[in-house]
């Protein structure tokens, strides 16, 4: 299902990670794909409230948890810069879909990074 939200289709997810050689593009690509799948799920499920949104974002966060091993294998890690960039993009997604009151920490509450 193609993403219909214009804000999302023009957003450059994980931009700071792509700009820094410490983060391998092939792993960052996987993180970008997680965020795009999250957008697809939001458009398909149309969560009615923050609780329903958090279920979707926390599942995507768990995918990032699994991705951390790939960062490690590539000589990188999800550290402060990456944590901030990932968290900001989750917050961007929430706002793009009308959830202005979403709590950034709650969006990624299941994170292990």
Secondary structure, DSSP 8 states (H G I E B T S, - for coil): -----HHHHH--TTHHHHH-TTS-HHHHHHHHHHHHHHHHHHHHH--SSHHHHHHHHHHHHHHHHHHHHHHHHTT----HHHHHHHHHHHHHHHHHTT-TT--HHHHTTT---
